[in-house]
């Protein structure tokens, strides 16, 4: 039977979530908000000013800012590495193998850390899939045995 009375906390125009604190804003958003408050500039107005200072007034800092914005610094990419790796071993032994390769200098610490993180992710996915299989098996067993609720007599 459904409830005919509307809930006291029904979603309406007057019952909207209020924003909590203002934390979590990126530095870029804070910077643009400050520019808006001080000069009533949009982001485009800001970049127009930077371009003007860089090109017309030859301000070195503004030229640097424009170049950084136009040509971002490329992300460092780790080199391809080749090593013997036995993926049939248990995950903890695979990680020990990577630690050994890192300690002997066959892998850099960054490479070793990245590979260990990949192994940990694979282990987590495997563990979750195993748990799902076990739960499904338990549910199937319960249905097969036709488990009765507690308190019922046979």
Protein Blocks (a to p, Z undefined) as FASTA:
>chain_A
ZZfbdcfkbccfklccddddfehiafklmmmmmmmmmnopafklmmmmmmmmmmmnopak
lmmmmmmmmmccdddddddddddddfkbcfklmmmmmmmmmmnopacfklmmmmmmmmmm
mmmmmmmmmmmmmmmmmmmmmmmnopacehiaZZ
